[in-house]
Amino acid sequence: MMAVARYEWQTMLRNRWLAAFALLFAILSSGLFYWQYAIYQGESGIGISKPTSILMNLVLQFVPLMSLILSAQSIAGDKGDGMLALLRSYQLSSLRYITGKWLGLCAAMTLSFVIGIGIPLLISLFFSSSSLLQLLTLFFEGILLIGIFSAIGLWLGGRMKGRMGAISSSLVVWFFLVFLYSMIVMIVIQYIPYLWKKPLLAGFLVLNPIEAIRIGSVFIQGQGELYGAEFVNWQRTLSGWKGIGVAFGLSLFYLFTPIGMAAKSLKKGER
């Protein structure tokens, strides 16, 4: 398993897509931070500074895109160039193979994320009203998104026959979760009886890891009022160890469910 992780790490460091995403993060985050800071001079909204809010949206949109594309095309490439067949000859189980690839991918993409967004984060810390808690939350949010969507990308890529199919499916999933999902939820929730609106809204938010992480990041910073009075009540309910337990359980679910599905999909392909 660790041999697969090392191989994936070394392969990803030579991947131009990884360097391109690091450069994209650096350009967008630096440009958006400078633009917002020049206009607002680092003023805070409701507890969260505008530069930090801009960077948070950037992370929530582009980290899943990077993770899905790179992981999906990686495993699809292994299937296409015969590397997967070679690894199977060593009696390596599908689960160990997927886990090794996931570890290598996460390590490489975390490095890209740190390089691409680390400098703007430091600038935001020293030259704006952003707090250390806000920036640490943003950093942890990015790493968690990398882990979750790398696992989802491996599952998607394992089901596709070629790299183009893997990349196309990744783009469709990314566009749906980032842009369409929240609009669909807002439309559907209007037609649900009032008694069921709150529990179903919570369920809809949990089903999408991007929305769950967005809300969780706001709750950690104690800014639930950004989304309304009901979210303040949820924030109070999930404060302390209860919130930590829920967040930990959801993170494990988001991470290991697609890894298990990817391993199962590859195992079916062996038959």
C-alpha positions as CSV (number, residue, x, y, z in Angstrom):
1,M,0.0,0.0,0.0
2,M,2.7,2.5,0.9
3,A,4.6,1.6,-2.3
4,V,1.5,2.6,-4.2
5,A,1.4,5.8,-2.2
6,R,5.0,6.7,-2.9
7,Y,4.6,5.9,-6.6
8,E,1.5,8.1,-6.8
9,W,3.3,10.9,-4.9
10,Q,6.3,10.9,-7.3
11,T,4.0,10.7,-10.3
12,M,1.8,13.6,-9.2
13,L,4.8,15.8,-8.5
14,R,5.6,15.5,-12.2
15,N,2.0,16.2,-13.2
16,R,1.5,19.5,-15.1
17,W,-2.1,19.7,-13.9
18,L,-0.9,19.8,-10.3
19,A,1.5,22.7,-11.0
20,A,-1.2,24.4,-13.0
21,F,-3.7,24.2,-10.1
22,A,-1.1,25.5,-7.7
23,L,-0.4,28.5,-10.0
24,L,-4.2,29.0,-10.5
25,F,-4.7,29.1,-6.7
26,A,-1.8,31.6,-6.2
27,I,-3.0,33.9,-9.0
28,L,-6.7,33.9,-8.1
29,S,-6.3,34.1,-4.3
30,S,-3.6,36.8,-4.5
31,G,-5.6,38.8,-7.0
32,L,-8.9,38.5,-5.2
33,F,-7.3,39.3,-1.9
34,Y,-5.6,42.4,-3.2
35,W,-8.7,43.6,-5.0
36,Q,-10.9,43.2,-2.0
37,Y,-8.4,44.6,0.4
38,A,-7.8,47.7,-1.8
39,I,-11.6,48.4,-1.8
40,Y,-12.6,47.4,1.8
41,Q,-9.2,47.8,3.6
42,G,-9.8,44.5,5.3
43,E,-13.1,45.5,6.9
44,S,-15.1,42.7,8.5
45,G,-18.6,41.7,7.6
46,I,-20.3,39.9,10.5
47,G,-17.2,38.5,12.2
48,I,-15.6,37.1,9.1
49,S,-13.3,39.5,7.1
50,K,-14.0,40.0,3.5
51,P,-10.6,38.7,2.3
52,T,-11.2,35.5,4.3
53,S,-14.7,35.2,2.9
54,I,-13.3,35.5,-0.6
55,L,-10.7,32.9,0.0
56,M,-13.2,30.5,1.6
57,N,-15.4,30.6,-1.5
58,L,-12.4,30.1,-3.7
59,V,-11.4,27.0,-1.7
60,L,-14.9,25.6,-1.7
61,Q,-15.2,25.9,-5.5
62,F,-11.7,25.1,-6.8
63,V,-10.3,22.5,-4.4
64,P,-13.1,20.0,-5.2
65,L,-12.4,20.6,-8.9
66,M,-8.7,19.9,-8.6
67,S,-9.2,16.9,-6.4
68,L,-11.9,15.3,-8.7
69,I,-10.0,15.8,-11.9
70,L,-6.6,14.7,-10.8
71,S,-7.7,11.6,-8.9
72,A,-10.2,10.5,-11.5
73,Q,-7.7,10.8,-14.4
74,S,-5.0,9.1,-12.3
75,I,-6.9,5.9,-11.8
76,A,-8.3,5.9,-15.3
77,G,-4.8,6.3,-16.6
78,D,-3.6,3.3,-14.5
79,K,-6.3,1.3,-16.1
80,G,-5.5,2.5,-19.6
81,D,-1.7,2.1,-19.5
82,G,-1.7,-1.3,-17.8
83,M,-0.3,-0.2,-14.4
84,L,-3.4,-1.5,-12.7
85,A,-3.0,-4.9,-14.3
86,L,0.7,-5.0,-13.2
87,L,-0.2,-4.2,-9.6
88,R,-2.8,-6.9,-9.6
89,S,-0.1,-9.4,-10.5
90,Y,1.5,-8.7,-7.1
91,Q,-1.7,-9.9,-5.3
92,L,-2.4,-6.4,-4.1
93,S,-6.0,-6.1,-2.9
94,S,-8.3,-3.4,-4.5
95,L,-8.8,-1.7,-1.1
96,R,-5.0,-1.5,-0.4
97,Y,-4.4,-0.2,-4.0
98,I,-7.2,2.5,-3.7
99,T,-6.0,3.5,-0.2
100,G,-2.4,3.8,-1.4
101,K,-3.4,6.0,-4.4
102,W,-5.6,8.1,-2.1
103,L,-2.7,8.7,0.3
104,G,-0.3,9.7,-2.5
105,L,-2.9,11.9,-4.2
106,C,-3.8,13.7,-1.0
107,A,-0.2,14.3,-0.1
108,A,0.6,15.8,-3.5
109,M,-2.5,17.9,-3.7
110,T,-2.1,19.2,-0.2
111,L,1.4,20.4,-1.1
112,S,-0.1,22.2,-4.2
113,F,-2.8,23.7,-2.0
114,V,-0.3,24.9,0.6
115,I,2.0,26.5,-2.1
116,G,-0.9,28.0,-4.0
117,I,-2.8,29.5,-1.1
118,G,-0.3,29.7,1.7
119,I,1.2,33.1,0.7
120,P,-2.2,34.9,0.4
121,L,-3.2,33.4,3.8
122,L,-0.1,34.8,5.4
123,I,-0.8,38.2,3.8
124,S,-4.4,38.1,5.0
125,L,-3.2,37.3,8.6
126,F,-0.7,40.2,8.8
127,F,-2.3,42.9,6.7
128,S,-6.0,42.5,7.2
129,S,-8.6,41.9,10.0
130,S,-8.5,38.1,9.4
131,S,-8.0,36.2,12.7
132,L,-5.8,33.2,13.1
133,L,-8.9,31.0,13.8
134,Q,-10.4,32.0,10.5
135,L,-7.3,31.2,8.5
136,L,-6.7,27.9,10.3
137,T,-10.3,27.0,9.6
138,L,-9.8,27.8,6.0
139,F,-6.7,25.7,5.8
140,F,-8.3,22.7,7.5
141,E,-11.3,23.1,5.2
142,G,-9.1,22.8,2.1
143,I,-7.3,19.7,3.4
144,L,-10.6,18.0,4.2
145,L,-12.0,18.8,0.8
146,I,-8.9,17.3,-0.8
147,G,-9.4,14.1,1.1
148,I,-13.1,13.8,0.4
149,F,-13.1,14.7,-3.3
150,S,-9.9,12.7,-4.0
151,A,-11.9,9.6,-2.8
152,I,-14.9,10.5,-4.9
153,G,-12.7,11.1,-7.9
154,L,-11.1,7.6,-7.5
155,W,-14.6,6.1,-7.5
156,L,-15.6,8.0,-10.6
157,G,-12.3,7.2,-12.4
158,G,-12.6,3.6,-11.5
159,R,-15.9,3.3,-13.3
160,M,-14.8,5.1,-16.5
161,K,-13.0,3.4,-19.4
162,G,-10.7,6.3,-20.3
163,R,-9.2,9.5,-19.0
164,M,-11.6,11.8,-21.0
165,G,-14.6,9.9,-19.5
166,A,-13.1,10.3,-16.0
167,I,-12.5,14.0,-16.5
168,S,-15.9,14.6,-18.0
169,S,-17.7,12.8,-15.2
170,S,-15.6,14.8,-12.7
171,L,-16.7,18.1,-14.2
172,V,-20.3,17.1,-14.2
173,V,-20.2,16.1,-10.5
174,W,-18.3,19.2,-9.6
175,F,-20.7,21.5,-11.4
176,F,-23.7,19.8,-9.9
177,L,-22.4,20.0,-6.3
178,V,-21.0,23.5,-6.4
179,F,-23.6,25.3,-8.5
180,L,-26.8,23.4,-9.0
181,Y,-27.3,21.6,-5.7
182,S,-28.1,24.6,-3.6
183,M,-30.5,26.0,-6.2
184,I,-32.3,22.7,-6.4
185,V,-32.6,22.5,-2.6
186,M,-34.0,26.0,-2.3
187,I,-36.6,25.3,-5.0
188,V,-37.6,21.9,-3.5
189,I,-37.7,23.2,0.1
190,Q,-40.5,25.7,-0.8
191,Y,-42.9,22.9,-1.5
192,I,-42.2,20.9,1.6
193,P,-44.6,21.2,4.6
194,Y,-43.3,23.6,7.3
195,L,-43.0,20.8,9.9
196,W,-40.6,18.9,7.7
197,K,-38.6,21.8,6.4
198,K,-35.9,22.0,9.1
199,P,-35.0,18.3,9.3
200,L,-35.0,17.9,5.5
201,L,-32.9,21.1,5.0
202,A,-30.4,19.7,7.5
203,G,-30.4,16.4,5.6
204,F,-29.9,18.1,2.2
205,L,-27.0,20.0,3.6
206,V,-25.4,16.9,5.0
207,L,-25.7,15.1,1.6
208,N,-23.4,17.6,-0.1
209,P,-20.0,17.7,1.6
210,I,-19.3,21.2,0.1
211,E,-22.3,22.7,1.8
212,A,-21.7,20.7,5.0
213,I,-18.1,22.0,5.2
214,R,-19.2,25.5,4.4
215,I,-21.8,25.5,7.3
216,G,-19.3,23.8,9.6
217,S,-16.7,26.4,8.9
218,V,-19.1,29.2,9.8
219,F,-20.2,27.4,13.0
220,I,-16.6,26.9,14.1
221,Q,-16.1,30.6,13.9
222,G,-19.3,31.3,15.8
223,Q,-21.0,33.1,12.9
224,G,-24.2,31.1,12.4
225,E,-26.2,34.3,12.2
226,L,-24.8,34.7,8.7
227,Y,-27.4,32.2,7.5
228,G,-30.3,33.2,9.8
229,A,-31.8,32.5,13.2
230,E,-32.4,28.8,12.7
231,F,-28.7,28.3,12.0
232,V,-27.8,30.0,15.2
233,N,-29.9,27.4,17.0
234,W,-28.1,24.6,15.2
235,Q,-24.8,26.2,16.1
236,R,-25.7,26.2,19.8
237,T,-26.9,22.6,19.6
238,L,-23.7,21.5,17.9
239,S,-21.4,23.4,20.1
240,G,-18.8,21.6,22.2
241,W,-18.1,17.9,22.1
242,K,-21.4,17.1,20.4
243,G,-20.4,19.2,17.4
244,I,-16.9,17.6,17.3
245,G,-18.4,14.2,17.3
246,V,-20.9,15.0,14.5
247,A,-18.1,16.6,12.4
248,F,-15.8,13.6,12.9
249,G,-18.5,11.1,12.0
250,L,-19.5,12.9,8.9
251,S,-15.8,13.3,7.8
252,L,-15.3,9.5,8.2
253,F,-18.5,8.9,6.2
254,Y,-17.4,11.3,3.4
255,L,-13.9,9.8,3.2
256,F,-14.4,6.1,3.5
257,T,-17.7,5.6,1.7
258,P,-16.3,6.5,-1.7
259,I,-13.0,4.7,-1.0
260,G,-15.0,1.5,-0.2
261,M,-17.1,2.0,-3.3
262,A,-14.1,2.5,-5.5
263,A,-12.5,-0.7,-4.2
264,K,-15.7,-2.6,-4.7
265,S,-15.9,-1.3,-8.3
266,L,-12.4,-2.4,-9.1
267,K,-13.0,-5.8,-7.5
268,K,-16.0,-6.3,-9.8
269,G,-13.8,-5.4,-12.8
270,E,-11.4,-8.2,-11.9
271,R,-14.1,-10.8,-12.5
